Amino acid sequence: IAFLEECHPDAELAPRDVVSRAIYRRMIATHARFVSLDMSSLSSPSIRFPALAKICREFGIDIETETIPVRPAVHYLVGGIKSNLHGQTSIQGLFAVGECASTGFHGANRMGSNSLLEGLVHGRICGKNISKYATAERRWLSPVLENVQPQIDAELNLNDMTYSLKSLMWSEVGIQRSAAGLEEAHELLKDWESYLSRLAPFTPQGIEVLNMVQVAQAIARCAAYRTESRGAHYRDDYPQSSEDWKVHTCVRADAQQFVITSEANKWAAPKTA
Ligand SMILES: Cc1cc2nc3c(=O)[nH]c(=O)nc-3n(C[C@H](O)[C@H](O)[C@H](O)COP(=O)(O)OP(=O)(O)OC[C@H]3O[C@@H](n4cnc5c(N)ncnc54)[C@H](O)[C@@H]3O)c2cc1C
């Protein structure tokens, strides 16, 4: 049964957050693990989408005659390390460019193809700037880990932790969020961070998982802070957008605490009378 027309006048071509939520709700309502994409109304879909046709063939699906199982997934981090147009962050010598950077280019929902465009344009500008910096100055940002002793006499399965983290982020900080779910995520993430940070000496994988947990905490705190819905951020308990929230949410770690502030969008179009 076609269901996207009921959700948005543009149906399958609606903004991606609308499509994702509609699929997610449909999956919950029908207890299904996926919904089916029917491309049979298009003429020669395998010529128009050769890469997709090839992948589907690997799974034994002929997109000319069969439906494709689909479900939502994260495919972009809307937000990132705050940096200026030259890629400079608040730490001298640390640059952020591309998907990991938050420059203000994107709104609440990145528009199609704008990530690759950003990588191309911002990458070129920043690359030039960074090469000048690198020839002029040499500073190495390396953590001092030699004397760090573990405070916990236990082993942790880091792969297991990573899967648990992904699962928690999907269920409580994912497509549909609520104050209760975000609070639950916050409590769990706090425990995991405390545990992980006492497991030194760190391996690269241990540091990576700890970083992931800290980024997850920042995302969960910001999602709880923003009491409205906008683009990819959807709150069950605040389903509408609010004029008051036309701002960027900034979070920084200060003395082991997250400090959240709102900042005006510097690219916003000037208000007309
Ligand atoms: C399925 C999918 C479809 C997409 N479709 C589009 C689209 O149609 N249009 C569009 O504009 N965008 C699209 N995007 C988004 C876009 O692909 C990404 O935002 C973009 O590629 C990000 O580029 P980047 O160079 O910033 O980061 P990445 O491409 O993620 O590059 C980061 C690199 O750093 C490396 N790395 C990671 N950790 C370390 C480490 N510790 N040491 C050394 N190297 C490391 C990684 O291996 C990787 O090569 C899509 C994304 C996905 C997942």
The ligand as an SDF file (V2000), in Angstrom:
LIG
                    3D

 53 58  0  0  0  0  0  0  0  0999 V2000
   24.8670    6.7670    1.8370 C   0  0  0  0  0  0  0  0  0  0  0  0
   25.3040    8.1990    1.7330 C   0  0  0  0  0  0  0  0  0  0  0  0
   24.9040    8.9570    0.6500 C   0  0  0  0  0  0  0  0  0  0  0  0
   25.2920   10.2820    0.5370 C   0  0  0  0  0  0  0  0  0  0  0  0
   24.8880   10.9960   -0.5470 N   0  0  0  0  0  0  0  0  0  0  0  0
   25.2750   12.2770   -0.6740 C   0  0  0  0  0  0  0  0  0  0  0  0
   24.9000   13.0450   -1.8300 C   0  0  0  0  0  0  0  0  0  0  0  0
   24.2060   12.5570   -2.7180 O   0  0  0  0  0  0  0  0  0  0  0  0
   25.3220   14.3280   -1.9080 N   0  0  0  0  0  0  0  0  0  0  0  0
   26.0760   14.9110   -0.9340 C   0  0  0  0  0  0  0  0  0  0  0  0
   26.4370   16.0730   -1.0580 O   0  0  0  0  0  0  0  0  0  0  0  0
   26.4450   14.2020    0.1600 N   0  0  0  0  0  0  0  0  0  0  0  0
   26.0770   12.9140    0.3110 C   0  0  0  0  0  0  0  0  0  0  0  0
   26.4490   12.2070    1.4230 N   0  0  0  0  0  0  0  0  0  0  0  0
   27.2710   12.8660    2.4360 C   0  0  0  0  0  0  0  0  0  0  0  0
   28.7060   12.9750    1.9560 C   0  0  0  0  0  0  0  0  0  0  0  0
   29.0880   11.7740    1.3150 O   0  0  0  0  0  0  0  0  0  0  0  0
   29.6290   13.2090    3.1560 C   0  0  0  0  0  0  0  0  0  0  0  0
   29.1070   14.2470    3.9500 O   0  0  0  0  0  0  0  0  0  0  0  0
   31.0170   13.6020    2.6670 C   0  0  0  0  0  0  0  0  0  0  0  0
   31.5730   12.5390    1.9250 O   0  0  0  0  0  0  0  0  0  0  0  0
   31.9130   13.9420    3.8550 C   0  0  0  0  0  0  0  0  0  0  0  0
   33.2140   14.1860    3.3860 O   0  0  0  0  0  0  0  0  0  0  0  0
   34.3850   14.4490    4.3820 P   0  0  0  0  0  0  0  0  0  0  0  0
   35.6380   14.4870    3.5540 O   0  0  0  0  0  0  0  0  0  0  0  0
   34.0910   15.6170    5.2490 O   0  0  0  0  0  0  0  0  0  0  0  0
   34.3990   13.1830    5.3680 O   0  0  0  0  0  0  0  0  0  0  0  0
   34.6430   11.6560    5.0050 P   0  0  0  0  0  0  0  0  0  0  0  0
   34.3030   11.3660    3.5830 O   0  0  0  0  0  0  0  0  0  0  0  0
   33.9560   10.8710    6.0810 O   0  0  0  0  0  0  0  0  0  0  0  0
   36.2190   11.5180    5.1400 O   0  0  0  0  0  0  0  0  0  0  0  0
   36.8420   11.3710    6.3820 C   0  0  0  0  0  0  0  0  0  0  0  0
   38.0710   10.5100    6.1440 C   0  0  0  0  0  0  0  0  0  0  0  0
   38.8400   10.4620    7.3450 O   0  0  0  0  0  0  0  0  0  0  0  0
   39.2900    9.1350    7.5480 C   0  0  0  0  0  0  0  0  0  0  0  0
   39.5410    8.9560    8.9810 N   0  0  0  0  0  0  0  0  0  0  0  0
   38.6400    8.7770    9.9720 C   0  0  0  0  0  0  0  0  0  0  0  0
   39.2660    8.6540   11.1500 N   0  0  0  0  0  0  0  0  0  0  0  0
   40.5830    8.7800   10.9010 C   0  0  0  0  0  0  0  0  0  0  0  0
   41.7390    8.7530   11.7240 C   0  0  0  0  0  0  0  0  0  0  0  0
   41.6560    8.5900   13.0340 N   0  0  0  0  0  0  0  0  0  0  0  0
   42.9250    8.9120   11.1260 N   0  0  0  0  0  0  0  0  0  0  0  0
   43.0330    9.1030    9.7880 C   0  0  0  0  0  0  0  0  0  0  0  0
   41.9650    9.1400    8.9580 N   0  0  0  0  0  0  0  0  0  0  0  0
   40.7670    8.9770    9.5210 C   0  0  0  0  0  0  0  0  0  0  0  0
   38.1530    8.2750    7.0260 C   0  0  0  0  0  0  0  0  0  0  0  0
   38.6120    6.9890    6.7010 O   0  0  0  0  0  0  0  0  0  0  0  0
   37.7160    9.0620    5.7880 C   0  0  0  0  0  0  0  0  0  0  0  0
   38.4370    8.6970    4.6450 O   0  0  0  0  0  0  0  0  0  0  0  0
   26.0930   10.8750    1.5470 C   0  0  0  0  0  0  0  0  0  0  0  0
   26.5040   10.1070    2.6360 C   0  0  0  0  0  0  0  0  0  0  0  0
   26.1140    8.7860    2.7330 C   0  0  0  0  0  0  0  0  0  0  0  0
   26.5810    7.9840    3.9170 C   0  0  0  0  0  0  0  0  0  0  0  0
  1  2  1  0
  2  3  1  0
  2 52  2  0
  3  4  2  0
  4  5  1  0
  4 50  1  0
  5  6  2  0
  6  7  1  0
  6 13  1  0
  7  8  2  0
  7  9  1  0
  9 10  1  0
 10 11  2  0
 10 12  1  0
 12 13  2  0
 13 14  1  0
 14 15  1  0
 14 50  1  0
 15 16  1  0
 16 17  1  0
 16 18  1  0
 18 19  1  0
 18 20  1  0
 20 21  1  0
 20 22  1  0
 22 23  1  0
 23 24  1  0
 24 25  2  0
 24 26  1  0
 24 27  1  0
 27 28  1  0
 28 29  2  0
 28 30  1  0
 28 31  1  0
 31 32  1  0
 32 33  1  0
 33 34  1  0
 33 48  1  0
 34 35  1  0
 35 36  1  0
 35 46  1  0
 36 37  1  0
 36 45  1  0
 37 38  2  0
 38 39  1  0
 39 40  1  0
 39 45  2  0
 40 41  1  0
 40 42  2  0
 42 43  1  0
 43 44  2  0
 44 45  1  0
 46 47  1  0
 46 48  1  0
 48 49  1  0
 50 51  2  0
 51 52  1  0
 52 53  1  0
M  END
$$$$
